[in-house]
Amino acid sequence: MTTQAGSNDDSLALIGPDADHRDAEVALVDAGWVRCGAGDWAIALSSPDGRAAARISPFDPAGTYNTAFYREAAPTGQVPALFGHRRLAGGGDLQVLELLEPVPEDEAVSFARTIRESDGGVLEVALRIHDRLRREQPWPGPLDFNPTNVMRTADGRLVMMDVFALDGPRLYGTAATDPDLVAARIPESERRFIAEIPLATTGGRQDEEMRAIAAGLERADVRRRVQ
C-alpha cells in the first residue's frame, strides 16, 4: 500500500494505529493536506490533489453512524463518497470523503425537503440507522436534514451529510451539572477529548466552562475507580 500524499484511498495509512485527533491532523498536514474549514464537531482538511477532504473530530460518537449512512445510502447517489473511516484514540473520529462545495440556500432547502418527503432511499436508510443510534447512544440528537447539511460534489450532484449527532447542548449541560452520570454512560476511553470540540456544539459554553467540565469528569472518573 502506498502512502503518497496525493493518494486519497491510502490516506488512512498515514495515520498511526494509536493516533488521536491531533496526531491525525499533524500526519495529514505533513503529507500536504491543508485545513479548509471547521464545523460543529470537527475540522476539515483538503487533500493535495483537491479531490478529498478529511473530517477530524476530537470527540464524535456519531461518526460511526454517519459513515454507515454514507455506505448504505451510496446507491442513491445522494450522499458523499466515503474513501475511509477510522475511530481515533480517546473517542475521536476521522472520515475521508470526496471534497464538497457549499450550495445556495434555495437549492439546499429544496433538496432537504425532497429527502424528508421521500418514501424510501436516503430517508429509509437514515431512519433505520437513527433508530440504532437512539438505542445505542446516550443523549442522541434528532435526525438532522438541515439545509446546511446539503453540499455539492465535483460532478454537480447534491448530497446530504452529517445527519447524525449527539444532542450537544443536553450532553454538555449534563456534564456540567452531573458529571458522574456522563462518566457512567460514556466510557472514559471514549471521551478523553470531550472538552475539545467547537463551542457551537456545546451550547455556546466558553473555554473556562469547558475546562470545568473536563475537571469535573476527571473527578468523577476517580470516584468510579475507587468504588
Secondary structure, 3 states (H helix, E strand, C coil): CCCCCCCCCCHHHHCCCCCCHHHHHHHHHHCCCEEEEECCCCEEEECCCCCEEEEEECCCCCHHHHHHHHHHCHHHCCCCCEEEEEEECCCEEEEEEECCEECCHHHHHHHHHHHHCCCCCHHHHHHHHHHHHHHHCCCECCCCCCHHHEEECCCCCEEECCCCCECHHHHHHHHHHCHHHHHHHCCHHHCCCHHHCCHHHHCCCCHHHHHHHHHHHHHHHHHHHHC
